[in-house]
């Protein structure tokens, strides 16, 4: 094999490896993005919003069942995260990551 042919073969192999790596990165971005979006949307739908617990929601039912919410509880942590826009931000970032993955990012 000539040195030119060997060089061309090396380029083909390197390109194939880069394409495979980009594909797996893109797939990982899609999975992470989808999970973040689903979590963000799911928690908002469950009733954890920036304005507090939504009346009649699952979160409202849980809060009613718990009664007095302890500051150190998981429920308080979820509500605190929601109050600063954490779940809404997760949803937006997750959707963005999913669409970026469609373009090979």
Order of alpha helices (4+ residues) and beta strands (2+ residues): alpha-beta-beta-alpha-alpha-alpha
